[in-house]
Amino acid sequence: MYKRFELLLEKNKVTAAEVSRRTGILKSTLSKWKYGISTPKMDKLKLIADFFHVSVEWLAGYDNPNETFEYQVEISFVDKV
């Protein structure tokens, strides 16, 4: 997660201190994530994702923006008599 956070910092030319100030997430919390002392909880991930206008899934590393996935969903209904 922190690698993507650093990527967003660089891309948006903003510091972790600024993100901390604008999201209310303590700088010490960001440091703990950076050094692997703790992992972010969903509410904090959401704040950061919203700040940078990215998905929580992307920020958490669950999807790859360089890949596209095509899938088809088939829904069938069963009549109950």
C-alpha positions in Angstrom: 0.0 0.0 0.0 2.7 2.5 0.9 4.4 2.2 -2.4 1.2 3.3 -4.1 0.8 6.1 -1.6 4.3 7.3 -2.4 3.5 7.1 -6.1 0.5 9.3 -5.5 2.5 11.8 -3.5 5.1 12.1 -6.3 2.5 12.3 -9.1 0.4 14.9 -7.3 3.4 16.9 -6.0 2.2 16.8 -2.4 3.9 15.8 0.8 2.8 13.2 3.4 2.6 16.1 5.8 0.1 17.8 3.6 -2.0 14.6 3.2 -1.9 14.2 7.0 -3.1 17.8 7.5 -5.9 17.6 5.0 -7.1 14.1 5.9 -6.6 14.2 9.7 -4.4 11.1 9.6 -1.5 11.6 12.0 2.0 11.8 10.4 3.1 9.2 12.9 0.4 6.8 11.5 1.7 7.3 8.0 5.3 6.6 9.3 4.1 3.4 10.9 2.6 2.3 7.6 5.8 3.2 5.8 8.0 1.1 8.0 5.6 -1.8 8.3 4.9 -1.2 12.0 1.2 -1.2 11.3 -1.2 -1.5 8.4 -3.9 0.9 7.5 -7.5 0.3 8.5 -10.2 0.7 5.9 -11.5 4.0 7.2 -8.0 5.5 6.7 -7.5 3.9 3.3 -10.8 5.5 2.3 -9.7 9.0 3.4 -6.5 8.7 1.4 -8.3 7.2 -1.6 -10.8 10.0 -1.6 -8.1 12.6 -1.2 -6.3 11.3 -4.3 -9.5 10.3 -6.2 -8.4 6.7 -6.6 -10.2 3.5 -5.5 -9.5 1.9 -2.2 -8.9 -1.3 -4.0 -6.2 0.2 -6.1 -4.6 1.9 -3.1 -4.6 -1.3 -1.1 -3.0 -3.1 -4.1 -5.9 -5.4 -5.0 -6.1 -4.5 -8.6 -3.7 -3.6 -11.3 -4.5 -0.5 -13.3 -2.4 -1.7 -16.2 -4.5 -4.7 -16.8 -8.1 -4.9 -18.0 -10.3 -7.7 -17.0 -13.2 -8.8 -19.2 -15.8 -11.0 -17.7 -19.4 -11.8 -18.4 -22.0 -12.4 -15.8 -24.9 -14.7 -16.5 -28.0 -14.3 -14.4 -30.7 -17.0 -14.5 -34.0 -17.0 -12.8 -35.7 -20.1 -11.5 -39.4 -20.0 -11.3 -40.7 -21.4 -8.0 -44.1 -22.9 -8.2 
